[in-house]
């Protein structure tokens, strides 16, 4: 029997009240993590090592996390994973493909690393039905301008396959995080459909610039505007009108289950911005539904 958190009923009610009040059929969350059990265990160990800085709110197994998401009213979600060394991406992609086959509400997800085989296994993953990729420049520690990724970015641009890119310098900077390296990638591949994770935190303004410059650059809301994020990397209040102007390219993301607060907090944080019901409907459902043809 699937176990669920003792908090699940009030959490589900709080989440559902928001999207039901907007007349939506549910939520689409483009930034969630499902991964092999041993990888998830290492991820949780990493956060646990931070102590009180990042107390994980969710520790359930795969079935429990799926039940929680569905209870919140999430109709579609992703299984984002990311390699930190060579010869890991194919294995992660195989696992994610199997997960998608047995989890029809999950968008088939994939990833890559700068290695010679990437030019072959990325198009193979697209041909196999991958609908979204993940690139994590901070964890992976690689330069997105690496020549080994030129064909990868080209494949994703040519096929219109979205890629969620963690390229901002939060929660801690890496050698190739920040707006400049990925801006060069977009300069070479201006038709790339990129979703900037965490809206580029903490370099929000620079990534808003990129979204305004390139029509296929999107921003996801992962952790942005929550009390946790505002205490560490506050979104500049004077940039909120720019989010309104980009209403059709802002997507709900949460980082579930690797978050230090309960899921509805992300939804309340977005609703409390007061940017209007049409903006909120687009962010919580409409934009992702259009991007992924759902």
N, C-alpha and C positions, 0 to 999 in steps of 0.2 A: 504494500500500500504506500502511495506517495505521501511523505511527510510534508507538512507546511509549517511555517513559523506561527507561533502563538499570536504574533502581531498581524497575521495576514488578513484577517477579516476587516479590521479598521483601516489598514493600509489600502486594501482593495476598494473599500467604500470611498475613501478619500480620493483615490486616483480616478475612479469611475465618475464621481460627482463632477469633476472638471470637464472631462470630454463629453459626458452625457449632457451637461448644461450647455455645451456648444452645439449640440445636435450632431455630433460626429459618430461614426460607427465604431470608433475605437482609436487606438494609438498606433503609430509606426515608429519604432525606435531603431535608428540606424547605427547605434554605437553600443552594442552589448557584446559580452564575451562568453562564449562557450568553447572549451578546449579540452584536450586529453586530460584525464584525471591527474597524471603525474605533473603536467605542466601547470594546471590550476593550483596544485598543491604548492609548487614553487612560487607561484605568484602570491598566494596567500601568505606564505612564509616571509616573502619580501615585505609585505605590508605589516605583518605582525612584528617584524624587526623594528619597525618605526614606533612601536609602542602606542602611546596615546595620541600620536600625531595623525594616525590613520586607522581608527578602530572599525574594522569591517562590520557592516550591519547585517550581511548575509553570508552564511557559511554552509548552506545546504548543498546537497549533491545535485547532479544534473536534473533529475526528475523534479526535485523540490523547486529549483530555480525556474524551470519551465512552468510549473504550476503557479508560481508566484506571478511571473510575467503575464500569463494568460488571465490570472485573477485580476490584475490591474487593468485588463482590457487591451493589452498589446496584441494587435492582430498580425503584425509582421516584425521581425527583428533580425539581427545578424549574429554570426558566430566568429567574431574577429579574433584572430591570433596573429602572432608575429615572431619570426625567428630572430635569434641573437647571434647566430653563427651559421656558417655554410652547411649545406647538406641537411637542412632541417625543414625547409619550406615545403618540399614535396610530401614529406610525411605529414605535416600539418594540413596540407591541402587534401590529402587522402582522407584524413580523419574528418575534416570539415565536410567533405563531399558525402561521406557516409552519414554524418550527423544530419545533413540537409535531406538526404534520401529518407530518413526515418522521422524527420521533423518538418512536415510540409509548410508550416508557418515561418520557417527560417529561410531567409534569403541565402542561397548558396554562396559561401564566402571562401576567400583564398588569400594568399599572401605571397611574398617573394623576398629575396635577399640578393645583393649584388654578387653574383657568381655566374660562371659561364653557362650553366644549364638554364638560367632564368629566361633566356631568350626563347627557349623551347617549352619549358613547363608552364609559363604564363599563358601563351596562346592555347596550349593544351587544356588548361583549366577553364579558359573562356569557352573553348569548344565543348567542354564537358558541362557547361551550364553555369559557371561562376558568374554571379551578378554583382558582386562587390568585392574589392580587395582592401587589404590593410597594409599600410607602410608605417613603421614606427621608428623614426630617425633617432630618438633618444635611447630607446632600449636596444635597437639594432646597432647603434653607434656607427652608421655608415653615411656616406655623402650621397645625397640623392642625385648629384651630377656625375656619379661614377659612370664611366663609359659602359660598364657591364649592364647598366640599367637603361641605356638609350633606347634599345629595342623594346624593353618592357613598357616604358612610358609611351612609346610610339604605338604599341599594340593596344594599350588601354585607351589612348586618344582616338585611334582609328575605329575601334569597336564601340566607343562611347560607354565603356564600362567604368562605373564610378570607383574611385579609390579614396578611402578614408585615410588621411595622412596626419599623423601626429608630428608636426614640425614646429610648433611653438616651444618655447623654452621652459614651460611648466610641466610638472612640478619642480623640476630641476633641469638646468641647461645641459645640453650635450655638445659635442664638438661641432655638430652640423645642424643644430636647431636654430630657431630664429628665422625671420622672413627671408633673408638674403639667399641662402642656398636653394630653397624651393622656388623662389621667384625666378631664378635662372632656369629651372626646369620648365616653368610655365612659359618663359620666353622662348624656349626651344619647342615646346609642345602646347601652343596656346589653345588647342581644342580639347585638352585633357579635362575630363570631368572629375574634379577634385573636391573632396569634402574635407575642410580643414577642421580637425578634431579640436574640441574645447574652444572653438572660435579663435584658435591661435594664441590662447592665454600663455603668458601675460602680454604678448605683443598684439593686443586686439586691433589697435588702430592700423598697424602696418598690414595685417591680414584683411581688414576691411578694404584697404587700398587695393589689394590684389583682387578681391571679389568684385570691386567696382571696375577694375581694369579688364578682367577676363570673365566673359559671360557664363562660362561653365564652372566657375569656382563657387562652391557653396561653403557654408559654415554650419557646424553642428553645435548644439547647445550644451554638450557634455560638461556637467558640473557648474557651468557658468550661471551666475546670479544666485546660487545657493549661499547660505550663510557661511558655509565652509570655504567656498571659493572667494567670496567677497572679502573675507578676513585675510586672505593671502594674495589674491590677484584681482582687485576690484575692477569691474568693467567701468570705463569712463562714462559718466552720466551724459556728457555732451556728445557721445557717439551713438546714443540710442536712436536719434532720428535716422541715422544711416542704416540701422537695422530695419527700421520701418520701410525705407526705400528699397531694401533688399529682401522684402517680405517673402518673395517667391524662391529664395535660395538660402533660407535658414531652416534647418532640419532638427527635429528632436533627436538628441543623443543623451545617454545617461551614464555609461560605464557600468551598468548593472552586470554582475552582482558585486563588483569590486569598489563599492562606495561606502563612505563612513557616515551615512545617514540613510533614512528610509526613502524609498523610491518616490512617493508623492511629493517630497520636498522639491524635487526638480520641477515638477509640474506647477506647484504653487509659486515657485520663484519666477517662472515665466508668466503665469497669470498675473502676478502682483506687479509686473512692469507697467501694466495699464496701457499697453500698445493697441488694444482693441480686439474684439472677438474675431474679426476677419484675419488679423495677423496671427492670432493664436490658433485658429483652425488650420491655417496654412502650415504653421510650424509643427503642430502635433500630428497632422495627418496628410493634408493635401499636397504639400510639396514633395514628400517622399513617395506618395502614391503616383504622382506624375513622373518623378524621376525614374522609378522602377516599374512603371506601367502596371500598377496593382489595382 
